[in-house]
Structure formats: C-alpha cells, structure tokens
Amino acid sequence: MKKIALTLGLAAVALGFSACNETWDDNPTLKAPNKEYTDFLNEPELRDTWITLSKEGADKNAALHMTCSQPDFGFAAVANYVVEVCLTPDFTKPYVDGTTPEPGDYYSTEYPFTDCAQINPVGDEIAECICKLKGWTSEAEVKSDEYNKIYVRLRAYIPQDEELTTIHSNVQSFEHVRVTYYAASIPDLKVGNLGLYIRGSLNNWGNDGLGNEYEFRTTAKRGIYILKNVTVPKGAEFKFASPDSGWSEWNLGAGANCVIGTAFRLDNNGGNLKCPEDFEGRILIINKGGIWRACFQKAGKFDPDKLDYTL
C-alpha cells in the first residue's frame, strides 16, 4: 500500500499539555470535541464560480477559498485544518496511491491551515486530488474541457494530540471545477531535467560518474523524492545536486551537519553537509512551497510502504 502519512509539528502552537497534576491555570484540560458536531465549515463564496485549474501559477495561487469556525477543544487553541476532497458527498475512505479509485474515496491536500478565515489550498493541490480520484495516470487522460462538481470537508485537530482531537466538518461543494493538466506525480521517474543525486566524498563528488545507487526518484506524492538504499559513512561530506560538472540544476546543502530521523532545512548553494554517524537506510528530499528539506531514515526504523516525516 502506497500511502503517505504526514506528521506536521507546528512549533508556534504552545498548548501546555502535561501528564502532571497541576492547576488549570498551568495546564488547561484538553476536551475531546463532540464527534456529533460537524457543522463548522461555512458555505464557500466561490461555490458556484466556474474555476479552471491550469499549470501556470498553479503552485502559487489559491484555487479555493474557505472559512470555518473552530470546534470546541475546551480552551482557546490553534488547530490544524486539512482539506479533504471527494467526487461524491459521501466520504467513505482515503484513496490509496496506486489503486483504482472507487466512489466515496477522498484525497487530502498536504498543507494544514491554522487560520479559520484563510483556508486557501493552491491550485496544484486541488488539481492533484482530482487527478487521483478520476484515476488519470497521464497527461493524455486528462479531460481538460470537463467541469467537475467536487465536495470538500475539513479534518480539524490539535497537533499535540491528533488522535484524540480529530473531527471532520460538514461537507460543502464547488459546483464547477476543471483541470487542464496532469497534476499528480508519477513515481520512479528522474527528478527534473538532469536528475537529483547525493554527491560527496562517498562517491568522489560524482567526478567518476554517478550510478543509479546515488540517484533520487520521484514518489507518488508531488515534491517528495526518494533514494531508497544508501550508505553514508560518519564524517562524510556531501550535497544533493544535479550530476553535471556545473551543478546547474540542483545544488542543495546547508551550513550545519545533517540530522538523522528528522527533516532538516536545505539551502540552494549552501555549504557541505556532514553525516554525524554511520548511516544506512533511505533519504527523502522534500520540496514544500519552495522550501527544501532532507530526512534520513535508518533501515528498519520506518514502514517501507509509507513516507513518514516530521517538518
């Protein structure tokens, strides 16, 4: 099963959870939201607007605008809101990448929102959801002149206790949405025009040529690339880059050592990275909103069918 679970920790959320028995002032009591209460997603202003999702500017422009109120968590808290998209009003089960979509399958956008008045998924995210749920697998299958009625709901939760606090909103719809390009990622393809590789002292910085064992490939999720099996010795210096001598397409590094097990920031034309310990496992490169990160996952410490990471 190809499924991506995203755990997004927001440092700005300080809710003061604790296992200690202290006063209410020091530790507000978290109340699980009423699971029967779902009517917190407002009817969208653009509900009846004819919306076209095109490739130009799709990653920058808000395609849908939604607002909501916040479920009652027992005290004022900053909640996360994830948009879920379905082609029917009945949200039956999450769509699993690589399978044939069924009626009632729904697909989630990647970025959580924290402002009830600004829930604005970008065009690429909604276009990807539609491509997945339509079962399109290539540009040739996209019906660019077809307007679709899509249904949306919100999954609200507090990041510190997602399981306890998760609640789904009521369902709303957008009546006329069309996609003019193939927005879903096709797995196991070359990244960009030249490819993306790990280059460093472990392979003479690519000066002797680079083989498949050092090349990242696409995954079923946009902006996430994977090198499935790699060994990096302790102290080895490296970067993530294109294979050409001019390092023209990619040149991702940072000014500090990498961290094992947690995503860390990368900068284009940044300094060399250094591995803090002997590493064997897989590496994810993540591009979210133009911000690049890497995540080293030790062999045997991850579910090979999931791409779990923390931002």
Backbone as numpy.savetxt, mean C-alpha at the origin, in Angstrom:
# Nx Ny Nz CAx CAy CAz Cx Cy Cz
-1.94 -18.07 -1.97 -2.79 -16.89 -1.97 -1.91 -15.66 -1.97
-2.16 -14.81 -2.92 -1.39 -13.59 -3.01 -2.18 -12.47 -2.38
-1.79 -12.10 -1.21 -2.53 -11.07 -0.49 -1.52 -10.18 0.17
-1.80 -8.94 0.20 -0.89 -7.99 0.81 -1.56 -7.40 2.02
-0.95 -7.58 3.17 -1.48 -6.95 4.38 -0.60 -5.79 4.73
-1.17 -4.63 4.87 -0.41 -3.42 5.18 -0.65 -3.04 6.63
0.41 -2.91 7.41 0.32 -2.41 8.77 0.94 -1.03 8.80
0.11 -0.02 8.92 0.59 1.35 8.80 0.54 2.00 10.18
1.70 2.12 10.83 1.76 2.76 12.13 1.92 4.25 11.98
1.03 5.04 12.57 1.10 6.49 12.46 1.67 7.06 13.74
2.88 7.62 13.63 3.55 8.11 14.83 2.83 9.28 15.45
2.05 10.00 14.64 1.38 11.19 15.16 0.22 10.83 16.08
-0.19 9.58 16.11 -1.33 9.19 16.93 -0.83 8.78 18.30
-1.14 9.57 19.30 -0.70 9.25 20.65 -1.94 9.04 21.50
-2.30 7.78 21.73 -3.56 7.48 22.39 -3.38 7.03 23.83
-2.16 6.82 24.25 -1.91 6.51 25.65 -2.44 5.17 26.10
-2.41 4.13 25.26 -2.88 2.82 25.68 -1.88 2.25 26.69
-2.38 1.50 27.66 -1.50 0.92 28.66 -2.17 -0.27 29.30
-1.35 -1.25 29.75 -1.88 -2.40 30.46 -1.93 -2.15 31.95
-1.41 -1.03 32.41 -1.36 -0.75 33.83 -2.70 -0.23 34.32
-2.99 -0.41 35.60 -4.19 0.12 36.21 -3.91 1.52 36.71
-4.22 2.51 35.89 -3.99 3.88 36.25 -5.31 4.64 36.14
-5.29 5.92 36.41 -6.51 6.71 36.40 -6.95 6.97 34.97
-8.22 7.34 34.81 -8.75 7.68 33.49 -7.97 8.81 32.83
-7.58 9.82 33.62 -6.86 10.96 33.06 -5.56 10.52 32.42
-4.90 9.53 33.04 -3.62 9.08 32.49 -3.82 8.09 31.34
-4.85 7.27 31.44 -5.09 6.24 30.43 -6.57 6.14 30.09
-7.03 6.86 29.09 -8.44 6.76 28.71 -8.80 5.34 28.30
-9.99 4.90 28.66 -10.42 3.54 28.37 -10.93 3.44 26.94
-10.35 2.52 26.19 -10.76 2.32 24.81 -12.08 1.56 24.78
-13.04 2.10 24.07 -14.33 1.44 23.93 -14.46 0.91 22.52
-14.78 -0.37 22.41 -15.00 -0.93 21.08 -16.23 -0.29 20.47
-16.16 0.13 19.20 -17.32 0.78 18.59 -18.49 -0.19 18.45
-19.68 0.36 18.44 -20.87 -0.44 18.25 -20.86 -1.02 16.84
-20.77 -2.34 16.74 -20.67 -2.96 15.42 -21.94 -2.79 14.61
-23.06 -2.48 15.28 -24.31 -2.26 14.56 -24.38 -0.86 13.97
-23.56 0.05 14.50 -23.58 1.43 14.01 -22.66 1.54 12.81
-23.22 1.78 11.64 -22.41 1.84 10.43 -22.64 3.11 9.62
-23.59 3.93 10.05 -24.00 5.06 9.21 -23.12 6.28 9.46
-21.82 6.18 9.08 -20.95 7.34 9.29 -20.29 7.84 8.01
-20.57 7.22 6.86 -20.07 7.72 5.58 -21.17 8.56 4.92
-20.84 9.83 4.62 -21.81 10.74 4.03 -21.99 10.46 2.53
-23.13 10.86 2.01 -23.35 10.72 0.57 -22.37 11.61 -0.18
-21.61 11.06 -1.13 -20.58 11.86 -1.83 -21.18 12.96 -2.68
-20.53 14.12 -2.67 -20.95 15.23 -3.52 -20.85 14.87 -5.01
-19.88 14.02 -5.36 -19.66 13.66 -6.76 -20.41 12.40 -7.16
-21.38 12.02 -6.39 -22.08 10.75 -6.62 -22.59 10.61 -8.06
-23.17 11.65 -8.61 -23.77 11.59 -9.95 -22.89 12.20 -11.03
-21.66 12.56 -10.67 -20.74 13.16 -11.65 -20.17 12.07 -12.56
-19.97 12.42 -13.84 -19.33 11.49 -14.78 -17.82 11.62 -14.61
-17.18 10.59 -14.11 -15.77 10.63 -13.71 -14.96 9.74 -14.64
-13.89 10.30 -15.21 -12.96 9.55 -16.04 -11.61 9.45 -15.35
-11.10 8.25 -15.21 -9.79 8.02 -14.60 -8.80 7.72 -15.73
-7.92 8.67 -16.00 -6.94 8.52 -17.06 -5.54 8.46 -16.45
-4.60 8.02 -17.24 -3.24 7.83 -16.75 -2.55 9.14 -16.43
-2.87 10.18 -17.16 -2.22 11.47 -16.96 -2.65 12.06 -15.61
-1.70 12.20 -14.71 -1.96 12.80 -13.42 -2.72 11.90 -12.46
-2.88 10.62 -12.81 -3.69 9.73 -11.99 -3.12 9.51 -10.60
-1.80 9.64 -10.47 -1.20 9.40 -9.16 -1.20 10.64 -8.28
-1.65 11.78 -8.83 -1.59 13.02 -8.07 -2.97 13.59 -7.74
-3.95 13.35 -8.60 -5.25 14.01 -8.46 -6.23 13.14 -7.68
-6.93 13.76 -6.75 -7.98 13.05 -6.02 -9.13 12.74 -6.96
-9.46 11.47 -7.11 -10.51 11.07 -8.04 -11.88 11.13 -7.39
-11.96 10.72 -6.15 -13.22 10.70 -5.42 -13.04 11.52 -4.15
-14.06 12.27 -3.80 -14.01 13.04 -2.56 -15.13 12.56 -1.64
-14.75 12.16 -0.42 -15.72 11.67 0.55 -15.49 12.32 1.90
-16.54 12.36 2.69 -16.47 12.85 4.06 -17.23 11.89 4.95
-16.91 11.92 6.23 -17.57 11.02 7.16 -17.55 11.61 8.56
-18.29 11.01 9.46 -18.15 11.28 10.89 -17.35 10.13 11.49
-16.99 10.25 12.76 -16.14 9.24 13.38 -16.95 8.34 14.31
-16.74 7.02 14.21 -17.37 6.13 15.18 -16.94 6.48 16.60
-17.74 6.10 17.58 -17.45 6.40 18.97 -16.49 5.37 19.55
-15.25 5.79 19.77 -14.25 4.92 20.36 -14.10 5.13 21.87
-14.93 5.98 22.45 -14.89 6.20 23.89 -14.20 7.48 24.29
-13.42 8.07 23.41 -12.73 9.33 23.66 -12.25 9.87 22.32
-11.83 11.11 22.31 -11.35 11.71 21.06 -10.07 11.02 20.61
-10.09 10.45 19.43 -8.93 9.72 18.93 -8.79 9.95 17.44
-7.58 9.80 16.94 -7.35 9.90 15.50 -7.48 8.50 14.93
-8.47 8.31 14.09 -8.71 6.99 13.48 -8.17 6.96 12.06
-7.92 5.77 11.57 -7.57 5.55 10.18 -8.83 5.17 9.40
-8.90 5.63 8.15 -10.02 5.29 7.28 -9.46 4.76 5.97
-9.79 3.51 5.64 -9.37 2.90 4.39 -10.59 2.74 3.50
-10.45 3.12 2.23 -11.55 3.03 1.28 -11.59 1.63 0.67
-12.77 1.03 0.69 -12.98 -0.27 0.05 -13.96 -0.09 -1.11
-13.65 -0.75 -2.24 -14.43 -0.57 -3.47 -15.01 -1.91 -3.90
-16.25 -1.89 -4.35 -16.93 -3.10 -4.81 -17.78 -2.75 -6.02
-18.08 -3.74 -6.86 -18.95 -3.52 -8.02 -20.40 -3.88 -7.72
-20.68 -4.33 -6.51 -22.03 -4.61 -6.07 -22.23 -3.94 -4.71
-23.47 -3.73 -4.27 -23.67 -3.12 -2.96 -23.39 -4.09 -1.80
-23.23 -5.36 -2.11 -22.96 -6.37 -1.08 -21.48 -6.69 -1.05
-20.79 -6.22 0.00 -19.36 -6.47 0.16 -19.21 -7.85 0.83
-18.87 -8.85 0.04 -18.86 -10.22 0.55 -17.52 -10.63 1.12
-16.44 -10.45 0.35 -15.12 -10.88 0.81 -14.05 -10.09 0.08
-12.86 -9.95 0.69 -11.77 -9.24 0.00 -11.33 -10.00 -1.24
-11.05 -9.27 -2.30 -10.51 -9.91 -3.50 -9.08 -10.34 -3.26
-8.72 -11.53 -3.70 -7.38 -12.07 -3.55 -6.66 -11.98 -4.89
-5.51 -11.31 -4.90 -4.74 -11.15 -6.14 -4.45 -12.50 -6.77
-4.60 -12.55 -8.09 -4.29 -13.76 -8.83 -5.48 -14.70 -9.01
-6.63 -14.38 -8.41 -7.82 -15.22 -8.55 -8.83 -14.54 -9.48
-9.84 -15.29 -9.87 -10.92 -14.72 -10.69 -11.92 -14.02 -9.78
-12.18 -12.73 -10.01 -13.10 -12.01 -9.12 -14.51 -12.56 -9.21
-15.20 -12.53 -8.08 -16.58 -12.99 -8.00 -17.46 -11.83 -7.54
-18.77 -11.87 -7.83 -19.66 -10.81 -7.35 -19.57 -10.67 -5.83
-19.44 -9.45 -5.38 -19.30 -9.20 -3.96 -17.88 -9.07 -3.48
-16.90 -9.42 -4.32 -15.50 -9.19 -3.96 -15.25 -7.69 -3.87
-14.42 -7.29 -2.94 -14.05 -5.87 -2.83 -12.55 -5.74 -2.69
-12.05 -4.58 -3.07 -10.61 -4.33 -3.06 -10.36 -3.02 -2.31
-9.28 -2.98 -1.54 -8.99 -1.82 -0.70 -7.92 -0.95 -1.31
-8.05 0.36 -1.13 -6.98 1.27 -1.48 -5.87 1.14 -0.44
-4.70 1.67 -0.76 -3.54 1.45 0.09 -3.38 2.49 1.19
-3.70 3.73 0.89 -3.39 4.81 1.82 -4.53 5.04 2.80
-4.28 5.00 4.10 -5.33 5.35 5.06 -5.44 6.87 5.19
-6.62 7.35 5.51 -6.85 8.77 5.74 -7.17 8.98 7.21
-6.86 10.17 7.71 -7.13 10.48 9.12 -8.05 11.69 9.28
-8.33 12.39 8.21 -9.19 13.57 8.25 -10.56 13.22 7.69
-11.57 13.26 8.53 -12.92 12.89 8.10 -13.45 13.75 6.96
-12.91 14.94 6.82 -13.38 15.85 5.79 -12.59 15.75 4.49
-11.53 14.93 4.49 -10.66 14.86 3.32 -10.29 13.41 3.04
-11.25 12.62 2.64 -10.99 11.24 2.24 -10.98 11.22 0.73
-9.77 11.36 0.17 -9.63 11.65 -1.26 -8.65 10.67 -1.93
-9.07 9.44 -2.20 -8.16 8.51 -2.89 -7.83 9.01 -4.29
-6.57 8.82 -4.70 -6.14 9.30 -6.01 -6.65 8.36 -7.10
-6.60 8.87 -8.34 -7.14 8.12 -9.46 -6.54 6.75 -9.65
-5.23 6.64 -9.47 -4.57 5.35 -9.66 -5.13 4.28 -8.73
-5.43 4.67 -7.49 -5.93 3.71 -6.52 -7.30 3.18 -6.92
-8.21 4.08 -7.31 -9.54 3.65 -7.70 -9.49 2.87 -9.01
-8.67 3.32 -9.94 -8.53 2.62 -11.22 -8.00 1.21 -11.00
-7.06 1.06 -10.08 -6.53 -0.27 -9.78 -7.64 -1.16 -9.23
-8.44 -0.64 -8.30 -9.53 -1.42 -7.73 -10.47 -1.92 -8.82
-10.83 -1.03 -9.75 -11.77 -1.41 -10.80 -11.16 -2.46 -11.72
-9.89 -2.27 -12.09 -9.21 -3.26 -12.95 -9.19 -4.63 -12.29
-8.88 -4.68 -11.01 -8.84 -5.95 -10.29 -10.21 -6.60 -10.27
-11.24 -5.83 -9.92 -12.58 -6.39 -9.75 -13.23 -6.74 -11.08
-12.80 -6.09 -12.15 -13.29 -6.44 -13.49 -12.61 -7.70 -14.03
-11.49 -8.06 -13.43 -10.75 -9.21 -13.92 -9.88 -8.92 -15.10
-9.64 -7.63 -15.38 -8.77 -7.26 -16.49 -7.33 -7.60 -16.15
-6.61 -8.14 -17.11 -5.22 -8.53 -16.88 -4.23 -7.85 -17.79
-4.72 -7.00 -18.70 -3.82 -6.30 -19.62 -4.51 -5.07 -20.16
-3.73 -4.21 -20.81 -4.26 -2.99 -21.41 -5.32 -3.30 -22.46
-5.14 -4.41 -23.17 -6.06 -4.76 -24.25 -7.47 -5.08 -23.74
-7.58 -5.47 -22.49 -8.88 -5.86 -21.95 -9.66 -4.68 -21.36
-9.02 -3.55 -21.21 -9.68 -2.39 -20.60 -10.76 -1.86 -21.52
-11.98 -1.72 -21.00 -13.09 -1.15 -21.77 -13.17 0.34 -21.43
-12.41 1.12 -22.17 -12.20 2.52 -21.82 -13.43 3.39 -22.05
-14.40 2.90 -22.79 -15.61 3.70 -23.02 -16.77 3.29 -22.11
-16.49 2.41 -21.17 -17.53 1.87 -20.30 -17.55 2.59 -18.96
-18.69 3.16 -18.61 -18.86 3.76 -17.29 -19.43 2.72 -16.33
-18.89 2.68 -15.13 -19.29 1.69 -14.14 -19.88 2.37 -12.92
-20.86 1.73 -12.33 -21.33 2.15 -11.02 -20.50 1.41 -9.99
-19.83 2.15 -9.13 -19.02 1.51 -8.11 -19.56 1.86 -6.73
-19.37 0.94 -5.81 -19.82 1.11 -4.44 -18.61 1.25 -3.53
-18.71 2.11 -2.54 -17.60 2.35 -1.63 -18.09 2.29 -0.19
-17.20 1.90 0.69 -17.43 1.99 2.12 -16.09 2.25 2.78
-16.10 2.61 4.05 -14.88 2.87 4.79 -14.67 1.79 5.85
-13.43 1.43 6.02 -13.04 0.60 7.16 -12.30 1.51 8.13
-12.90 1.76 9.28 -12.33 2.67 10.27 -11.73 1.86 11.41
-10.60 2.33 11.93 -9.96 1.64 13.05 -8.93 2.56 13.68
-8.55 2.25 14.91 -7.44 2.93 15.57 -6.20 2.05 15.41
-5.10 2.57 14.89 -3.94 1.73 14.55 -3.40 0.91 15.71
-3.47 1.43 16.94 -2.89 0.72 18.07 -3.65 -0.56 18.43
-4.91 -0.67 18.00 -5.68 -1.88 18.28 -6.69 -2.08 17.15
-6.15 -2.43 16.00 -6.99 -2.52 14.80 -8.07 -3.58 14.93
-7.72 -4.74 15.49 -8.69 -5.84 15.58 -9.90 -5.47 16.44
-9.64 -4.83 17.57 -10.72 -4.48 18.49 -11.59 -3.36 17.94
-10.98 -2.40 17.27 -11.69 -1.16 16.93 -12.23 -1.10 15.50
-11.95 -2.08 14.66 -12.38 -2.02 13.26 -13.91 -2.02 13.14
-14.41 -1.10 12.33 -15.83 -1.04 12.01 -15.98 -0.57 10.58
-16.96 -1.11 9.87 -17.22 -0.73 8.49 -18.38 0.25 8.43
-18.28 1.17 7.51 -19.32 2.18 7.34 -20.47 1.62 6.51
-21.50 2.45 6.36 -22.55 2.19 5.38 -21.96 2.29 3.98
-22.69 1.80 3.00 -22.25 1.78 1.60 -22.82 2.98 0.86
-21.95 3.65 0.10 -22.37 4.71 -0.81 -21.94 4.34 -2.23
-22.35 5.13 -3.21 -22.01 4.79 -4.59 -21.58 6.01 -5.38
-20.81 5.73 -6.43 -20.51 6.70 -7.49 -21.10 6.09 -8.76
-21.98 6.86 -9.41 -22.82 6.28 -10.46 -22.12 6.10 -11.80
-21.10 6.91 -12.10 -20.53 6.89 -13.45 -19.01 7.04 -13.36
-18.28 5.94 -13.37 -16.82 5.98 -13.30 -16.25 5.09 -14.40
-15.35 5.63 -15.19 -14.70 4.80 -16.21 -13.20 4.89 -16.07
-12.53 3.83 -16.52 -11.07 3.72 -16.48 -10.57 3.60 -17.91
-9.59 4.43 -18.28 -9.11 4.43 -19.67 -7.75 3.76 -19.84
-7.22 3.15 -18.78 -5.90 2.51 -18.88 -5.82 1.36 -17.89
-4.83 0.50 -18.06 -4.65 -0.63 -17.15 -3.82 -0.17 -15.95
-4.45 -0.10 -14.79 -3.81 0.49 -13.61 -3.23 -0.54 -12.66
-3.59 -1.80 -12.80 -3.09 -2.82 -11.87 -1.68 -3.24 -12.25
-0.93 -3.65 -11.25 0.45 -4.09 -11.48 0.46 -5.55 -11.91
1.30 -5.86 -12.90 1.49 -7.24 -13.33 2.74 -7.76 -12.64
2.63 -8.85 -11.88 3.80 -9.32 -11.12 4.88 -9.93 -11.98
6.09 -9.93 -11.43 7.26 -10.60 -12.00 7.73 -9.97 -13.30
7.62 -8.65 -13.40 8.17 -7.94 -14.56 9.36 -7.09 -14.13
10.13 -6.66 -15.11 11.25 -5.75 -14.85 10.71 -4.42 -14.33
11.46 -3.79 -13.44 11.07 -2.51 -12.87 11.59 -1.39 -13.76
10.71 -0.54 -14.25 11.14 0.57 -15.10 11.70 0.09 -16.42
12.44 0.98 -17.08 12.98 0.65 -18.39 14.21 -0.26 -18.32
15.05 -0.03 -17.31 16.31 -0.77 -17.23 16.29 -1.88 -16.20
15.43 -1.74 -15.19 15.44 -2.70 -14.09 15.99 -2.07 -12.83
15.75 -2.72 -11.70 16.20 -2.25 -10.39 16.96 -3.39 -9.73
18.19 -3.10 -9.27 19.07 -4.12 -8.72 19.65 -3.66 -7.39
20.11 -4.61 -6.59 20.98 -4.29 -5.47 22.40 -4.34 -6.01
23.13 -3.24 -5.81 24.51 -3.13 -6.30 25.41 -2.70 -5.15
26.50 -3.43 -4.95 27.39 -3.08 -3.86 28.60 -3.98 -3.81
29.22 -4.01 -2.64 30.43 -4.81 -2.49 30.14 -6.31 -2.60
28.89 -6.69 -2.45 28.54 -8.11 -2.58 28.58 -8.58 -4.02
28.57 -7.66 -5.00 28.63 -8.05 -6.41 29.49 -7.08 -7.22
30.52 -6.52 -6.56 31.46 -5.59 -7.21 30.72 -4.43 -7.86
29.66 -3.97 -7.19 28.89 -2.81 -7.64 28.33 -2.97 -9.05
28.19 -4.21 -9.48 27.62 -4.47 -10.79 28.58 -4.27 -11.94
29.85 -4.04 -11.65 30.81 -3.78 -12.72 31.12 -5.02 -13.55
30.83 -6.19 -12.99 31.08 -7.43 -13.73 29.80 -7.98 -14.35
28.77 -7.16 -14.38 27.47 -7.61 -14.87 26.58 -8.04 -13.71
25.29 -7.96 -13.91 24.33 -8.30 -12.86 23.38 -9.38 -13.36
23.22 -10.41 -12.56 22.33 -11.51 -12.93 20.97 -11.39 -12.25
20.13 -12.36 -12.52 18.77 -12.36 -11.98 18.75 -12.41 -10.46
19.80 -12.96 -9.86 19.80 -13.10 -8.39 19.88 -11.76 -7.67
20.16 -10.69 -8.40 20.24 -9.36 -7.79 19.16 -8.41 -8.29
18.22 -8.91 -9.09 17.23 -8.04 -9.73 15.88 -8.07 -9.03
15.33 -6.90 -8.74 13.98 -6.78 -8.20 12.96 -6.96 -9.33
11.78 -7.49 -8.96 10.69 -7.67 -9.90 9.43 -7.04 -9.34
8.47 -6.77 -10.21 7.21 -6.21 -9.76 6.43 -7.26 -8.96
5.47 -6.78 -8.15 4.54 -7.65 -7.44 3.13 -7.34 -7.94
2.14 -7.97 -7.34 0.75 -7.72 -7.74 0.23 -6.40 -7.21
1.06 -5.67 -6.46 0.64 -4.40 -5.89 1.50 -3.29 -6.46
0.87 -2.23 -6.91 1.60 -1.10 -7.48 2.60 -0.55 -6.48
3.79 -0.23 -6.97 4.78 0.46 -6.15 5.51 -0.42 -5.15
5.32 -1.74 -5.22 6.05 -2.64 -4.33 6.83 -3.64 -5.18
8.14 -3.67 -4.98 9.03 -4.52 -5.78 9.77 -5.46 -4.84
10.12 -6.65 -5.36 10.65 -7.69 -4.49 11.88 -8.35 -5.09
12.87 -8.60 -4.24 14.00 -9.47 -4.51 13.85 -10.64 -3.56
13.48 -11.80 -4.07 12.98 -12.88 -3.22 14.06 -13.57 -2.39
15.24 -13.75 -2.93 16.27 -14.47 -2.19 17.61 -13.77 -2.39
18.16 -13.27 -1.31 19.44 -12.56 -1.41 20.20 -12.73 -0.10
21.52 -12.74 -0.20 22.40 -12.78 0.98 23.26 -11.53 0.97
23.25 -10.79 2.08 24.05 -9.58 2.20 24.92 -9.73 3.45
26.26 -9.77 3.31 27.13 -9.93 4.48 27.11 -8.70 5.39
27.38 -8.92 6.65 27.49 -7.82 7.60 28.58 -6.84 7.13
28.28 -5.57 7.17 29.25 -4.55 6.78 29.29 -4.26 5.29
28.60 -5.06 4.49 28.62 -4.82 3.04 27.92 -3.50 2.72
28.53 -2.71 1.83 27.91 -1.46 1.39 27.20 -1.70 0.06
26.08 -1.00 -0.13 25.27 -1.24 -1.32 24.30 -0.09 -1.54
23.67 -0.10 -2.71 22.56 0.80 -3.05 21.58 0.02 -3.91
20.44 0.62 -4.18 19.46 0.04 -5.09 19.44 0.92 -6.33
19.78 0.33 -7.47 20.07 1.18 -8.63 19.78 0.45 -9.93
19.77 1.23 -11.01 19.68 0.65 -12.34 21.04 0.05 -12.70
21.08 -0.85 -13.70 22.32 -1.59 -13.96 23.33 -0.86 -14.83
22.98 0.29 -15.39 23.89 0.95 -16.32 25.00 1.67 -15.57
26.08 1.93 -16.25 27.26 2.55 -15.62 26.97 3.96 -15.13
25.99 4.63 -15.74 25.66 5.99 -15.32 24.65 6.07 -14.19
24.15 4.91 -13.72 23.16 4.85 -12.64 22.01 5.82 -12.95
21.54 5.77 -14.19 20.68 6.85 -14.69 19.23 6.77 -14.22
18.67 5.57 -14.11 17.23 5.50 -13.81 16.96 5.45 -12.31
17.74 4.69 -11.57 17.57 4.59 -10.12 18.92 4.72 -9.45
18.94 5.35 -8.31 20.17 5.45 -7.51 19.75 5.72 -6.06
19.18 4.70 -5.43 18.56 4.84 -4.13 19.49 4.41 -3.01
19.76 5.35 -2.11 20.60 5.07 -0.96 20.09 5.83 0.24
20.93 6.00 1.23 20.56 6.74 2.43 21.83 7.11 3.17
21.66 7.93 4.20 22.81 8.38 4.96 23.08 7.58 6.21
22.42 6.42 6.35 22.58 5.61 7.56 22.51 4.14 7.21
22.82 3.30 8.18 22.72 1.87 7.95 21.27 1.45 7.76
21.08 0.34 7.07 19.73 -0.18 6.91 19.27 -0.82 8.23
17.98 -1.05 8.33 17.37 -1.66 9.50 16.74 -2.97 9.06
16.93 -4.03 9.82 16.37 -5.32 9.47 14.97 -5.44 10.06
13.99 -5.78 9.22 12.65 -6.07 9.70 11.68 -4.91 9.67
12.15 -3.69 9.48 11.28 -2.51 9.47 11.63 -1.64 8.27
10.61 -1.12 7.60 10.85 -0.27 6.44 11.59 1.00 6.84
12.57 1.39 6.04 13.34 2.61 6.30 13.43 3.42 5.01
13.61 4.72 5.18 13.56 5.68 4.08 14.78 5.57 3.17
14.55 5.71 1.88 15.61 5.78 0.88 15.55 7.14 0.20
16.71 7.61 -0.23 16.78 8.88 -0.94 17.51 8.69 -2.26
16.99 9.30 -3.31 17.68 9.22 -4.59 19.00 9.98 -4.50
20.05 9.34 -4.98 21.41 9.89 -4.89 21.89 10.01 -3.44
21.27 9.23 -2.54 21.73 9.22 -1.16 23.03 8.43 -1.02
23.55 8.38 0.21 24.81 7.69 0.44 24.66 6.18 0.41
25.80 5.48 0.52 25.78 4.03 0.53 25.13 3.51 1.81
24.41 2.40 1.67 23.85 1.72 2.82 24.83 0.66 3.31
24.72 0.30 4.58 25.58 -0.74 5.14 24.72 -1.69 5.95
24.91 -3.00 5.71 24.11 -4.00 6.41 24.65 -4.20 7.83
23.79 -4.06 8.87 24.27 -4.13 10.25 24.58 -5.55 10.74
24.15 -6.56 9.98 24.39 -7.96 10.36 24.30 -8.83 9.13
24.77 -10.06 9.23 24.61 -10.98 8.11 23.12 -11.17 7.84
22.74 -11.03 6.58 21.33 -11.10 6.24 21.10 -12.11 5.13
20.03 -12.89 5.31 19.57 -13.80 4.26 18.04 -13.77 4.27
17.46 -13.49 3.14 16.00 -13.39 3.07 15.58 -12.64 1.83
14.49 -11.86 1.97 14.00 -11.09 0.83 13.99 -9.60 1.17
14.02 -8.78 0.12 14.00 -7.33 0.29 12.82 -6.78 -0.50
12.05 -5.91 0.13 10.99 -5.18 -0.55 11.43 -3.74 -0.75
11.19 -3.21 -1.93 11.36 -1.78 -2.20 9.96 -1.21 -2.40
9.63 -0.16 -1.67 8.27 0.36 -1.61 8.28 1.83 -2.04
7.48 2.16 -3.03 7.32 3.54 -3.48 5.89 3.96 -3.23
5.67 4.77 -2.21 4.34 5.24 -1.86 4.32 6.77 -1.93
3.59 7.30 -2.89 3.47 8.74 -3.02 4.79 9.42 -3.31
5.70 8.75 -4.01 7.00 9.33 -4.33 8.04 9.18 -3.23
7.67 8.56 -2.11 8.61 8.30 -1.02 9.05 6.84 -1.12
10.37 6.65 -1.19 10.93 5.31 -1.36 11.37 4.76 0.00
11.10 3.48 0.21 11.55 2.78 1.42 12.01 1.38 1.05
12.81 0.80 1.91 13.23 -0.60 1.75 12.87 -1.35 3.02
12.61 -2.63 2.88 12.32 -3.47 4.05 13.00 -4.81 3.87
13.93 -5.13 4.79 14.64 -6.40 4.79 13.88 -7.39 5.67
13.52 -8.54 5.12 12.77 -9.55 5.87 13.55 -10.85 5.89
13.95 -11.28 7.09 14.77 -12.47 7.25 14.02 -13.73 6.81
14.76 -14.64 6.23 14.18 -15.91 5.81 13.55 -16.61 7.02
12.36 -17.15 6.83 11.67 -17.84 7.90 10.91 -16.95 8.85
11.01 -15.63 8.68 10.34 -14.69 9.58 9.11 -14.06 8.94
8.75 -14.49 7.73 7.64 -13.86 7.04 6.80 -14.93 6.35
5.56 -14.59 6.07 4.68 -15.44 5.29 5.01 -15.23 3.82
5.48 -16.25 3.11 5.90 -16.05 1.73 4.77 -15.62 0.81
3.50 -15.80 1.22 2.38 -15.42 0.40 1.85 -14.02 0.70
2.51 -13.30 1.63 2.08 -11.96 1.98 3.26 -11.00 1.91
2.97 -9.74 1.72 4.01 -8.72 1.71 3.78 -7.77 2.88
3.93 -8.28 4.10 3.71 -7.47 5.29 4.89 -6.51 5.49
4.57 -5.30 5.84 5.61 -4.35 6.21 5.00 -3.23 7.03
5.81 -2.52 7.73 5.35 -1.41 8.55 6.00 -0.13 8.05
5.19 0.91 7.83 5.74 2.21 7.45 5.80 3.11 8.67
